[in-house]
């Protein structure tokens, strides 16, 4: 039996409070919405001989959305629970966890198991119940393998290889999904509801200009989907530096002999105004120019908390006529809006 050398416990959490208003809200609802989010987390780390560690995380998610005095959404559930073994060349983690990979930042072709949103200040994502293994035989090579327990009691599995060199960083991924429930397969809401096989390759090179690509093919009985995202970033040497990021996604979606293709463009610019203050703009537009999304944010960051002032310019609900199933009972996402958010970490 290995001798346990040390054991550490920690209790922390994140609290987010926000209020918002906008020009386009559902009939019968208040023009003001309030949100409360709290995620407490307990972490345990044990260090054993030969640089081996065993650690675990347990966190709970409390979420409430209010429209005036009306409770729109009440969520109370586990956010993470996992146990992990780790040494210099190998890692095994089991439980409700985050599985994220790929190079894109805004239009993520490889958002297979997460719901990361670049404008979400909390950086949250849904987790999956899985066993994930990672192996690092060399400093320039690593491999992944995973088995996921789906909500419909089926199982999915996959693997990934990552290679790093002076010519850039490469990733090759494969996933076999047996689930029949509807689920998203990228960050722009493309979904599938049948068993499928996925193959993807991604690449990133950082030189004078950062450049990356994610491409994926997804095949099912009634669907053939091809997605590719091209992106680049560059820091303009102005003031404290203005980071410019641009991405384009090309989507070819053939479902039941019908083509549903799309081209989507996204742009992000951010710059620090001082040690504590930063301003950021994120814009997204598709082939339908009436559905343009703009998100402008001023963030003030301090030791344990941040203050965020957000202005959004989103499409009106009338632009979704014929697609009412895409609408939701929330003032987030429609019209011109203002939002304030306080995030406190302890």
N, C-alpha and C positions, 0 to 999 in steps of 0.2 A: 504494500500500500504506500503511495507517495505521501511524503510528509508535508502537511499544509503549513506554509511559511507566514502568510498574512491573509487577512480577510477584511474587506471594506464594505460599508453600507452607505448609501446616500439616498436622501429623499429630496426631490425637487419637483418643479412643476411650472406650467405656463398658464397664465391668465390673460385672456383677450376680451376687451369690452369695446363695442363699436356702436355707433349710431349713424344713420344715413337717411337721406331724403332725395327724391328725384321728381322728374316731371311726368313720368308715366308709370302708374301703379294700378293694380287690379281694382275693378269696381267693388265697392264695399269694404275696401281695406284703407288703412291710414296711409298718408304719404310719408310717414316716419316709421322707420324700422330700427329695432334694437337687437343686438346679438350678444350673447354671453357664451364664452367657451372657457373651460378649465380642464387641464390635463395634469393630474398628479402622477408622479412616477417614482417607483422604488427600484434601485439598482443594487446588485450585490456582485462583488468581484472577489474571487479567491485565487491567490497566486500559489502555485506548487513548484516543485523542483524543475530544473532545466527549462526555465522560461515558459512554462505551461500555465495557462490561466483557464478558469471556469467562471463565467459570469452570466447574469440573467437580468432581464428587465421586465417590470410589470407596470403598466400604466392604464389609466381609465379615462374615458372621454365623456365629459358632460357638456352638452350643447343645447342652447335654446335660442329660438328666433321669435321676436315679438313684432307684430304690426300694431302700433298703439298699445292697447291693453289686451289684444288678442294674441294668444299663443299659437304660432304657426307651426313650430317644430320643436319636439322635445326628444333628445337622444341621450341615452345613458348606456354605455357599453364599453367593453374592454377595447383599448386602442392598440396595445402591444402586450404580449406575454411570450417570452422565449428564453431558451437556455442554450448557451454556447460554450464549446470547447475550442481553444485556440493555442497554437504554438508557432514556431518560426516559419513553418512551411505548410500548415494545414489548419483549416477552420471548419467546424461543423456547428450549425445552428438549427434548432427545431422550435416550432411554435408559431404564433401570430407575429409576423415580421414584415419588414419592407424589403422588396427585391426590386432594385432599380439599376439599370445600366443604359449605355448609349452616350452619344456625344451632343445631341441637339439640346437646346435650351428653351425654345419657344414653341416649335411645332415638332413634337416628339413622335417620330415613327415607331420607336421602340418603347413606348409607354404601354407595355403589355400587362403589367401587374401593378401599376400605380396610378394615382390621379394627381400627380404634381402639377400645380398651376404656377407659372412664373410670377403672377401678380398676387398670389396668396402670401401674405406677410408671415403667416405662421409656418409655412413650408410643410403643411401636413399632407399626408397621403394615406389612402386605405392600405391595409395590410392583407397578407394572404397567409393561410395556415399551411406551413410548408416545412420540409427538411431541405436545407441548402448546404452544400459542401463546396469549399474552395481550396484549391491546392496551388502552392507557389514553389514549383521545383527550381526555378531560376528567377533572377531579378527582372528579366524581360519577358517572362512567360507565366501565365496563370490560367487555370481552368476552373469552371464552375459546373455544378450539376444540381438539379433540384427536382423534388416531387411535391406537387401541390394538391391539397385536399379541397376539392371544389364544393360549392354549396349544395349541389344536387347529388352528393355522395359519390361522384366519380373522381378519378385522379388524372392529373396531367403531369408531364415530366419534360425536362429539357436539359440542354447543356450549352456552355459558352466557352470559347477560348479567346484570350486576349494576348496580343503580342505587341511589345514596345521596341522601337528602334530609332535610329537617327532620322529615318525617313517618315516617322509618324507612329501613331498608335492604331492598331487594328483590332477589330472584334468580330467574331463569327458566332452566331447564335442559332439554335434550333429548338423548337418547342412543339410537342404533340399534345393537343388539347382534346379531351374526350367529353367536355361539358356540353349540355344542350341549353343552358340558360343564357340570356342575353348579357353581353359584357363588351366593354370598350376594348379596342385594340390599338388605339393611338390617342394622342392628347386633344384631338379636335372632334371627338365624339363618334367616330366610325365604330360601328358595333357589329357583332356576329352572334348567332344563336344556334350554332351547330358545331359538331366536332370538326377540327381543322388541324392542319400542319403548317407551321410557320418556319421560314428560313430568312435570316437577315445577316447583313454585313455592314459594319460601320467603320469609319476612318476619321482620324483627326491629325492635323499637322499644325504646329505652332511655329511660325516664322515671323517675318515682318508683319504679315497678316495671318490671323488664325483662320483655318479652313476646316470644314468637316462635312461629312455625308453619312446619312443613315438610309439604307434601302432594305425593304422587306417584301417578301412574297408570301401570301397566305392563301392556302387552297382548302376548299371544303367541297361537299357534294354539289351544292348549288351556288357557290360563290368562288370567285377568283379575284383576289385583291393584290394590287401592286402599289406600294408607297415608296417615295423617296424624298428626303429632305436634304437640301443643300444650304449651308450656312457659312458665314464669315463674320469676323469681328476685327476691329482696329481701334486703337486709342489715339484720338486726335490730340496733339500736343498744345492744347489751349487751356489756359488757367491751370486747374488741378488735374486736367486730363478728362476728355469726354470719351467714354467707351461706347462705340457704335456697334450694334449687332443686328444682322439681317438674315432672315431665313425664308426659304420658299419650299412649300410642299406640293408635290404632284401626286395626285391620287387617282388611280384607275380602279373602279369598283364594279365588277360585273356580277350581278346577283339575279339568278333565275332568268338568264338571257337578256337582262336589261342592264344598260351601262349607266353608272352614276359617278361621273368623273368630276374632279374639282382641282383647281389651282388656288392655293392660299399663300398669302404673303404676310410676314410679320417683321416688325422693326422695333428695336429697343435702343434707347440712348440714356445714359446715366452719368452723372458727374458729382463729385463731392464739392460742397460749398464751403465746408470747414471740417474740423475734426469730428464734429457731432452731426452735421447736417448733410443730406444728400437729396438730389432731385432726380426723378426717373420718369421717362415716357415710354409706354408700350402701345404700339398700334398693330392692328390686324385687319386685313381686308381679303375678301375672296373675289370670285368672278362677279358676284352681285355687289356692285359698289354701294348699294343702299344699306348693306349690312357691314358697316365699318365700325370697328371698336377702338376707342382711344382711352388710355388710362394714364393719368398724370398724378404723380405722388411726391410729396415732400416728407422726408423722414428725419426725425431728430432722435438720435440714439445716445443713451446714457448707460451707466453701469448695469443696472438691472431692468431698465424699461426703455421703451421707445414710444414716441408720439408720431402719429401718421395722419396727414391731411391728404385726402384723395379726391380728385375730380374725374368723373367718368363721362364719356360721350358714347352711348351705345344706341343701337337701332330701336325705334319705337316698336311696340307690340304689333301694330298694324302691318309691319313688314313681314310678319310670319303668317299672314292669312293663307289658309290651306294647309298649315302645319301646326295646328293648335296643340298637338300632342307634345310639341317642343317647349310649350310655355309652362310656367310654374307660378305658384302663388307667392311671389316674392317681388319686392321692389328692386332687388339686385338684378342688373342685367338689361334694363330698359331705359331709354331716354337719357337725359342729362341729370347727373346726380352728384351729390356731395357726401363725403363720408369722413368721420373721424374715428381713429382706432388707437386704443391704448393697449400695449402688450407689456406684461410684467413677468419676469422670470425670477424664480427663487430657488 
